[in-house]
Amino acid sequence: MLRKEIIRKRLNKLDEYLTVLIQLQRYSYDQFVQSPERYGSAERFLQLAIETINDMGNHVVAEMNLGVVNWISDIPSLLCKTGYIDQEIRELDKNDRFSECISS
């Protein structure tokens, strides 16, 4: 059974991470790249956001018995195959593989 409190807690964390990333947008490109604290913080909070999204997806897949997740890329595939996300969203992940690059 899908536990809403787990999803809610992770959505709250995701909101925190995105708030930090939005705050970092106020810096110019030069200010941003010249400060390891800024770009390091952005990298870390982006990674945390992606991991949180993957964790929520994995929770949904596991709790709804949608299949087995062997790779991060299995999450959107299983969610699409079972109708929880649209093919259009699945194609974004399939084409970019961004989450796999940033999470490794």
Sequence and secondary structure as in RCSB ss.txt:
>XXXX:A:sequence
MLRKEIIRKRLNKLDEYLTVLIQLQRYSYDQFVQSPERYGSAERFLQLAIETINDMGNHVVAEMNLGVVNWISDI
PSLLCKTGYIDQEIRELDKNDRFSECISS
>XXXX:A:secstr
   HHHHHHHHHHHHHHHHHHHHHTTS HHHHHT HHHHHHHHHHHHHHHHHHHHHHHHHHHHTT    SSTTHH
HHHHHHTTSS HHHHHHHHHH HHHHHH 
